[in-house]
Amino acid sequence: MTEPAADPDFQPEMRTEKDSMGERQLPAAAYYGIQTLRAMENFAISGLKPLPVYVDAGLLIKKAAAIANAELGCIPTDISQAIVQAADEILAGALRDQFVVDVYQAGAGTSHHMNLNEVLANRALEILGDQKGNYQRVNPNDHVNYGQSTNDVIPTAIRIGGLLALGQTLYPALDSAIAALTAKADEFQSIVRSGRTHLQDAVPVRLGENFRAWAQILRDHRRRIETTAADLTELGLGGSATGTGLNTHPQYRHRAAALLSDFIGQTIRPAPHLMAAMQSMAPFVAVSSSLRNLAQDGVKISHDLRLLDSGPKTGFKEIQLPPVQPGSSIMPGKYNPVMAEMTSMVCFQVMGYDQAIALAAQAGQLELNVMMPLIAYNLIHSIELLGQTLSALSQRCLAGITARPQRCQDYAEGSLALVTALNPKIGYLKAAAIAKESLETGKSLRQLVLEQGLLDQAEIEAVLDLAKMSRLPE
């Protein structure tokens, strides 16, 4: 059946809104308002929209503010209840397509902030039985935004958004990766492989201890991230425009912080100096730096996995990463370490985001840092990228790794670095000469030591015991 042709003359129903710059028409069905419309026109830059968890953070702040301000007699109770209901509906998944302002927008995040205020105001109007756009009844500025400013709401939203993203995404993913690596460490503990330093043969190590070391590296990064994230729990909310608290109730910041604590299940408190909390981006830089540090080791671990899996005929091939897709458009039967490769790419992106955050953080002047939209997106996106990456790596790579014990054993037995264990028995110079002769003649270290009468068979076996040599100290 043929669909009817679209009517080229069709015009959607419109409504008129007015702000300090004049009147504009916008779709009657839209929950955003005139200031959001202007931002959409001004900032058609990247096509990137606010991250959902960042929107959630703003909604939680608006919900807390509405409750606190009603309790303190600053806004009518019925309007507060409508704002809270609107926020809860959106948090549950409604109207998510109404948050439309590009990531690269007006300084400090005023455009995104007004997008929040307008959507909540218009939905609250519907809940109260009124029409969208009737801001005489519920006003985005006078009610939804009572006692607030972009300058204290946005840095608070970055804090809350960061804490939510860490708890929902990154911490569980780190725990999953640590568990997967620890399981493989136990599975591979008895396998001895040749160590390598400078990409040259070194004394033997346990394959299981390689995995246990990676698990410990991630465990240490989790602790470092948690330490830096503690500063996110101190809020400048209640500072209003410049940190003085103008147009706020004296108890507002304390009540709002208590409500936010309940909402996210973490202890939130007002910062000891609201002006400082609004001006300095140092907490975000600290968290970002800890993410960059994790990313750097993420690259190291993913590169180690690729090296150990290299081959299958001309590389190390001491482990086998699970093949998850064909690796070549031209070479049949080729499988690449794609999950490890993807991990490195994400980690490089996080490092780049960290550099942008550092530059943006130092670009504040006097009472405000106008680069907050960039910081918000880069920080929260970094957290989510690393979380999603580690989760995928754990499920589709780490959990399915298998070892190739014989390949590991052959390399460990054939390594000239075993001569290191002979040092206490025959001396460094004699051991070096034995290693050189082994390389030139192809004879094994054991054979040369026996031929030259340096040690007997029992002594050689005791000294060149790979299991003993690769055992970590207690």
C-alpha positions as CSV (number, residue, x, y, z in Angstrom):
1,M,0.0,0.0,0.0
2,T,1.4,3.4,-1.0
3,E,1.8,5.9,1.8
4,P,0.1,9.3,1.1
5,A,2.4,12.0,0.1
6,A,3.4,14.5,2.8
7,D,1.7,17.8,2.5
8,P,4.4,20.4,1.6
9,D,2.2,23.2,3.0
10,F,1.6,21.5,6.4
11,Q,2.6,23.7,9.4
12,P,2.8,22.2,12.9
13,E,0.8,23.9,15.6
14,M,2.9,26.6,17.1
15,R,2.9,28.7,20.3
16,T,4.4,32.0,21.0
17,E,6.8,32.7,23.9
18,K,8.5,35.9,25.0
19,D,11.8,36.7,26.7
20,S,13.8,39.8,27.3
21,M,14.9,39.8,23.6
22,G,11.4,39.6,22.1
23,E,8.9,37.0,20.9
24,R,9.5,33.7,19.0
25,Q,7.3,30.9,17.8
26,L,8.2,27.3,18.6
27,P,6.3,24.0,18.2
28,A,3.4,23.8,20.6
29,A,4.3,20.2,21.4
30,A,7.8,21.2,22.6
31,Y,8.5,21.2,26.3
32,Y,11.6,23.3,25.9
33,G,11.0,27.1,25.6
34,I,12.3,30.2,23.9
35,Q,15.7,30.3,25.4
36,T,16.4,26.7,24.4
37,L,15.2,27.6,20.9
38,R,17.7,30.4,20.7
39,A,20.5,28.1,21.9
40,M,19.5,25.5,19.3
41,E,19.9,28.1,16.6
42,N,23.1,29.5,17.9
43,F,24.9,26.3,18.7
44,A,24.4,23.8,15.8
45,I,28.0,22.7,16.3
46,S,28.7,19.1,17.0
47,G,25.3,17.3,17.1
48,L,26.4,16.0,20.6
49,K,23.6,16.3,23.2
50,P,24.0,16.3,27.0
51,L,24.8,12.9,28.4
52,P,21.8,11.2,30.1
53,V,23.5,10.9,33.5
54,Y,24.3,14.7,33.3
55,V,20.7,15.4,32.7
56,D,19.8,13.1,35.6
57,A,22.1,15.1,37.8
58,G,20.4,18.4,36.9
59,L,17.0,16.9,37.4
60,L,17.9,15.7,40.9
61,I,19.2,19.2,41.8
62,K,16.0,20.8,40.5
63,K,14.0,18.2,42.5
64,A,15.9,18.9,45.7
65,A,15.7,22.7,45.2
66,A,11.9,22.5,44.6
67,I,11.4,20.5,47.8
68,A,13.7,22.6,49.9
69,N,12.3,25.9,48.7
70,A,8.7,24.8,49.4
71,E,9.6,23.6,52.9
72,L,11.2,27.0,53.5
73,G,8.2,28.9,52.2
74,C,10.0,30.3,49.1
75,I,7.7,28.8,46.4
76,P,4.1,27.6,46.6
77,T,3.7,23.9,47.6
78,D,1.5,23.0,44.6
79,I,4.1,24.3,42.2
80,S,6.9,22.5,44.0
81,Q,4.9,19.2,43.9
82,A,4.4,19.6,40.2
83,I,8.1,20.3,39.5
84,V,9.0,17.3,41.6
85,Q,6.5,15.1,39.7
86,A,7.9,16.4,36.4
87,A,11.4,15.6,37.5
88,D,10.5,12.1,38.6
89,E,8.7,11.4,35.3
90,I,11.8,12.5,33.3
91,L,14.1,10.5,35.6
92,A,11.9,7.5,34.8
93,G,12.4,8.0,31.1
94,A,9.9,10.5,29.8
95,L,10.7,13.5,27.6
96,R,14.3,12.6,27.2
97,D,14.3,14.0,23.7
98,Q,13.6,17.5,25.0
99,F,17.2,18.1,26.1
100,V,18.5,19.3,22.9
101,V,21.3,21.9,23.4
102,D,24.7,21.1,21.9
103,V,27.6,20.2,24.2
104,Y,29.5,23.3,22.8
105,Q,27.3,26.1,23.9
106,A,27.0,29.3,26.0
107,G,29.7,29.7,28.6
108,A,29.1,28.2,32.0
109,G,26.2,26.1,30.7
110,T,23.4,28.6,30.8
111,S,21.7,27.2,27.7
112,H,21.6,23.6,29.1
113,H,20.5,25.0,32.4
114,M,17.6,26.9,30.9
115,N,16.7,23.8,28.8
116,L,16.2,22.0,32.2
117,N,14.2,24.9,33.7
118,E,11.9,25.2,30.7
119,V,11.1,21.5,30.3
120,L,10.3,21.2,34.0
121,A,8.2,24.3,34.0
122,N,6.2,23.3,31.0
123,R,5.6,19.7,32.2
124,A,4.6,21.2,35.6
125,L,2.1,23.4,33.9
126,E,0.5,20.3,32.3
127,I,0.4,18.5,35.6
128,L,-1.4,21.5,37.1
129,G,-3.9,21.5,34.2
130,D,-2.5,24.5,32.5
131,Q,-1.0,25.0,29.0
132,K,2.7,24.9,28.1
133,G,4.2,28.4,27.9
134,N,1.9,30.0,30.5
135,Y,4.9,31.1,32.6
136,Q,2.6,33.4,34.7
137,R,1.6,30.2,36.5
138,V,4.9,28.3,36.6
139,N,8.0,30.2,35.6
140,P,11.3,28.6,34.6
141,N,13.3,31.3,36.3
142,D,11.1,32.4,39.2
143,H,9.9,28.9,40.3
144,V,12.0,26.0,38.9
145,N,15.2,28.1,39.3
146,Y,14.3,29.9,42.5
147,G,17.4,30.6,44.6
148,Q,19.7,29.1,41.9
149,S,22.1,30.2,39.2
150,T,23.8,28.5,36.4
151,N,27.0,29.3,38.3
152,D,26.2,27.1,41.2
153,V,23.9,24.5,39.5
154,I,26.2,23.5,36.7
155,P,29.3,22.7,38.9
156,T,27.0,20.8,41.2
157,A,25.6,18.9,38.3
158,I,29.1,17.9,37.2
159,R,29.8,16.7,40.7
160,I,26.5,14.7,41.0
161,G,26.9,13.4,37.4
162,G,30.4,12.3,38.1
163,L,29.4,10.5,41.3
164,L,26.5,8.8,39.5
165,A,28.6,7.7,36.5
166,L,31.3,6.3,38.8
167,G,28.9,4.3,40.8
168,Q,26.8,3.1,37.9
169,T,29.5,2.4,35.4
170,L,33.1,2.6,36.3
171,Y,33.3,1.0,39.7
172,P,31.3,-2.1,38.7
173,A,33.4,-2.4,35.5
174,L,36.7,-2.2,37.5
175,D,35.4,-4.8,39.9
176,S,34.4,-7.1,37.0
177,A,37.9,-6.7,35.4
178,I,39.7,-7.3,38.7
179,A,37.6,-10.5,39.3
180,A,38.3,-11.8,35.8
181,L,42.0,-11.2,36.0
182,T,42.2,-12.7,39.5
183,A,40.4,-15.8,38.2
184,K,42.9,-16.2,35.4
185,A,45.7,-15.6,37.8
186,D,44.6,-18.6,39.8
187,E,44.0,-20.7,36.7
188,F,47.5,-20.0,35.3
189,Q,49.5,-19.9,38.5
190,S,51.5,-23.1,37.8
191,I,52.5,-22.0,34.3
192,V,56.1,-20.6,33.9
193,R,57.0,-18.3,31.0
194,S,60.0,-16.4,30.1
195,G,60.0,-12.9,31.5
196,R,60.9,-10.1,29.1
197,T,62.5,-6.7,29.9
198,H,63.4,-4.2,27.1
199,L,61.5,-6.8,24.9
200,Q,64.5,-9.1,25.5
201,D,64.6,-12.4,27.4
202,A,64.6,-12.1,31.2
203,V,64.4,-14.4,34.1
204,P,61.2,-16.6,34.3
205,V,57.9,-15.5,35.8
206,R,54.6,-17.2,36.5
207,L,51.9,-16.4,33.9
208,G,49.4,-16.3,36.8
209,E,51.4,-13.6,38.4
210,N,51.2,-11.5,35.3
211,F,47.4,-11.5,35.6
212,R,47.5,-11.0,39.3
213,A,49.7,-7.9,38.8
214,W,47.3,-6.5,36.3
215,A,44.4,-7.1,38.8
216,Q,46.4,-5.3,41.5
217,I,47.1,-2.4,39.1
218,L,43.4,-1.9,38.5
219,R,42.6,-2.3,42.3
220,D,45.1,0.5,43.0
221,H,43.5,2.7,40.4
222,R,40.0,2.2,41.9
223,R,41.4,3.3,45.2
224,R,43.0,6.4,43.7
225,I,39.8,7.3,41.8
226,E,37.7,7.0,45.0
227,T,40.1,9.2,46.8
228,T,39.9,12.0,44.2
229,A,36.1,11.6,43.9
230,A,35.7,12.4,47.6
231,D,36.0,16.1,46.7
232,L,32.9,15.8,44.5
233,T,30.7,15.5,47.5
234,E,31.3,19.1,48.6
235,L,28.8,21.4,46.7
236,G,28.8,25.1,45.9
237,L,25.0,24.8,45.5
238,G,23.4,27.8,47.4
239,G,26.1,30.2,46.3
240,S,23.8,31.6,43.6
241,A,25.5,33.9,41.1
242,T,28.8,34.6,42.7
243,G,29.0,32.5,45.9
244,T,27.3,35.1,48.2
245,G,24.0,33.2,48.3
246,L,22.0,36.2,47.0
247,N,18.2,35.5,46.8
248,T,18.5,32.2,48.7
249,H,17.1,31.1,52.1
250,P,19.9,30.7,54.7
251,Q,18.9,27.0,55.2
252,Y,18.4,26.2,51.6
253,R,21.9,24.9,50.8
254,H,21.9,22.6,53.8
255,R,18.4,21.2,53.1
256,A,19.2,20.7,49.4
257,A,22.4,18.9,50.2
258,A,20.6,16.6,52.6
259,L,18.0,15.8,50.0
260,L,20.7,15.1,47.3
261,S,22.4,12.7,49.8
262,D,19.2,10.7,50.0
263,F,18.7,10.8,46.3
264,I,22.1,9.3,45.4
265,G,22.9,7.3,48.5
266,Q,26.0,9.2,49.3
267,T,26.8,11.9,51.9
268,I,26.7,15.3,50.2
269,R,27.5,18.5,52.1
270,P,27.8,22.2,51.4
271,A,31.4,23.3,50.7
272,P,33.0,25.3,53.5
273,H,33.4,28.3,51.1
274,L,30.8,28.5,48.4
275,M,32.7,31.0,46.3
276,A,35.8,28.7,46.2
277,A,33.6,25.7,45.2
278,M,32.1,27.7,42.3
279,Q,35.4,29.1,41.0
280,S,37.9,26.2,41.2
281,M,37.7,23.3,38.9
282,A,40.4,21.5,40.8
283,P,38.1,18.6,41.9
284,F,37.3,17.8,38.3
285,V,40.9,18.0,37.3
286,A,41.9,15.6,40.1
287,V,39.3,13.0,39.1
288,S,40.2,13.4,35.4
289,S,43.8,12.9,36.2
290,S,43.0,9.7,38.1
291,L,41.1,8.6,35.0
292,R,44.0,9.5,32.7
293,N,46.3,7.5,35.0
294,L,43.9,4.5,34.7
295,A,43.8,4.9,30.9
296,Q,47.6,4.9,30.7
297,D,47.8,1.5,32.5
298,G,44.8,0.4,30.4
299,V,47.0,0.9,27.3
300,K,49.9,-1.0,29.0
301,I,47.7,-3.9,29.9
302,S,46.0,-4.1,26.5
303,H,49.4,-3.9,24.7
304,D,50.7,-6.7,27.0
305,L,47.8,-8.9,26.0
306,R,48.4,-8.3,22.3
307,L,52.1,-9.1,22.6
308,L,51.5,-12.3,24.5
309,D,48.9,-13.3,22.0
310,S,51.0,-12.3,18.9
311,G,51.4,-14.9,16.2
312,P,50.1,-17.5,15.9
313,K,53.3,-18.8,14.1
314,T,55.7,-15.9,14.2
315,G,54.9,-14.3,17.6
316,F,54.9,-15.2,21.3
317,K,51.5,-16.9,21.3
318,E,51.8,-17.8,25.0
319,I,48.1,-17.0,25.5
320,Q,45.1,-17.1,23.2
321,L,42.6,-14.2,23.4
322,P,39.2,-15.3,22.4
323,P,38.4,-14.6,18.7
324,V,35.3,-12.6,18.5
325,Q,35.1,-11.6,14.8
326,P,37.1,-12.2,11.6
327,G,40.2,-10.1,11.5
328,S,40.8,-9.5,7.8
329,S,38.9,-8.7,4.6
330,I,41.5,-10.5,2.6
331,M,43.3,-13.0,4.8
332,P,41.1,-16.0,5.6
333,G,41.3,-17.5,9.1
334,K,42.9,-14.4,10.6
335,Y,41.7,-13.2,14.0
336,N,42.9,-10.0,15.6
337,P,43.0,-8.9,19.3
338,V,40.2,-6.5,18.6
339,M,39.0,-6.0,22.2
340,A,42.5,-5.1,23.4
341,E,42.9,-2.7,20.4
342,M,39.6,-1.0,21.2
343,T,40.7,-0.6,24.8
344,S,43.8,1.3,23.7
345,M,41.8,3.6,21.5
346,V,39.4,4.5,24.2
347,C,42.2,5.1,26.6
348,F,43.9,7.5,24.2
349,Q,40.6,9.4,23.9
350,V,40.4,9.7,27.7
351,M,43.9,11.1,27.8
352,G,42.9,13.7,25.3
353,Y,39.8,14.6,27.3
354,D,42.0,15.0,30.3
355,Q,44.2,17.5,28.5
356,A,41.1,19.5,27.4
357,I,39.8,19.5,31.0
358,A,43.1,20.8,32.3
359,L,43.1,23.6,29.8
360,A,39.5,24.5,30.5
361,A,40.0,24.4,34.2
362,Q,42.7,27.1,34.2
363,A,40.6,29.3,31.9
364,G,38.3,30.7,34.6
365,Q,38.3,34.4,35.5
366,L,37.3,36.0,38.8
367,E,33.9,34.5,40.0
368,L,33.3,32.0,37.2
369,N,34.7,29.4,34.9
370,V,32.8,29.7,31.6
371,M,34.3,26.5,30.2
372,M,32.2,24.2,32.5
373,P,30.1,22.6,29.6
374,L,33.3,21.2,28.1
375,I,34.5,19.9,31.5
376,A,31.1,18.3,32.2
377,Y,31.0,16.4,29.0
378,N,34.6,15.3,28.9
379,L,34.7,14.2,32.6
380,I,31.5,12.2,32.6
381,H,32.1,10.8,29.1
382,S,35.6,9.6,30.3
383,I,34.1,7.8,33.2
384,E,31.4,6.1,31.1
385,L,33.8,5.3,28.3
386,L,36.3,3.6,30.6
387,G,33.4,1.8,32.4
388,Q,31.8,0.5,29.2
389,T,35.2,-0.5,27.8
390,L,36.4,-2.4,30.9
391,S,33.0,-4.2,31.0
392,A,33.3,-5.2,27.4
393,L,36.9,-6.2,27.8
394,S,36.1,-8.4,30.8
395,Q,33.2,-10.2,29.2
396,R,34.5,-10.6,25.7
397,C,38.2,-11.0,26.3
398,L,39.6,-11.5,29.8
399,A,37.0,-14.2,30.8
400,G,37.8,-16.3,27.7
401,I,41.6,-16.2,27.7
402,T,43.4,-19.5,27.5
403,A,47.1,-20.3,28.1
404,R,49.5,-22.3,25.9
405,P,51.6,-24.0,28.6
406,Q,54.0,-25.8,26.3
407,R,54.8,-22.6,24.4
408,C,55.4,-20.8,27.7
409,Q,57.6,-23.7,29.0
410,D,59.7,-23.9,25.7
411,Y,60.4,-20.2,25.8
412,A,61.3,-20.3,29.5
413,E,63.6,-23.3,29.1
414,G,65.3,-21.8,26.1
415,S,65.9,-18.3,27.6
416,L,69.5,-17.3,28.0
417,A,68.4,-15.2,30.9
418,L,68.4,-18.4,33.0
419,V,72.1,-17.9,33.3
420,T,71.3,-15.2,35.9
421,A,70.7,-18.0,38.4
422,L,74.2,-19.3,37.9
423,N,75.8,-16.1,39.1
424,P,76.1,-17.1,42.8
425,K,77.6,-20.4,41.8
426,I,80.1,-19.6,39.0
427,G,80.3,-15.8,39.0
428,Y,79.0,-13.1,36.7
429,L,81.8,-13.1,34.1
430,K,81.8,-16.9,33.7
431,A,78.0,-16.9,33.5
432,A,78.2,-14.2,30.8
433,A,80.7,-16.3,28.8
434,I,78.5,-19.4,29.1
435,A,75.5,-17.4,27.7
436,K,77.6,-16.1,24.8
437,E,78.8,-19.6,23.9
438,S,75.3,-20.9,24.1
439,L,74.1,-18.3,21.7
440,E,76.9,-19.0,19.3
441,T,76.8,-22.8,19.4
442,G,73.2,-23.5,20.0
443,K,74.1,-25.7,23.0
444,S,72.0,-25.4,26.1
445,L,73.2,-23.7,29.3
446,R,72.9,-27.1,31.1
447,Q,75.0,-28.8,28.5
448,L,77.8,-26.2,28.6
449,V,77.9,-26.1,32.4
450,L,78.2,-29.9,32.5
451,E,80.8,-30.1,29.7
452,Q,83.0,-27.5,31.4
453,G,82.6,-29.2,34.8
454,L,81.3,-26.1,36.5
455,L,78.5,-27.9,38.2
456,D,77.2,-31.5,38.4
457,Q,73.8,-32.6,37.3
458,A,72.1,-32.3,40.6
459,E,73.5,-28.9,41.2
460,I,72.3,-27.7,37.8
461,E,68.8,-29.0,38.3
462,A,68.6,-27.3,41.7
463,V,69.9,-24.0,40.3
464,L,67.8,-24.0,37.1
465,D,64.6,-25.0,38.8
466,L,62.1,-22.8,36.9
467,A,59.3,-23.2,39.4
468,K,61.5,-22.0,42.2
469,M,63.0,-19.2,40.2
470,S,59.6,-17.8,39.2
471,R,58.1,-17.9,42.7
472,L,57.4,-14.5,44.3
473,P,58.7,-13.8,47.8
474,E,56.3,-14.4,50.6
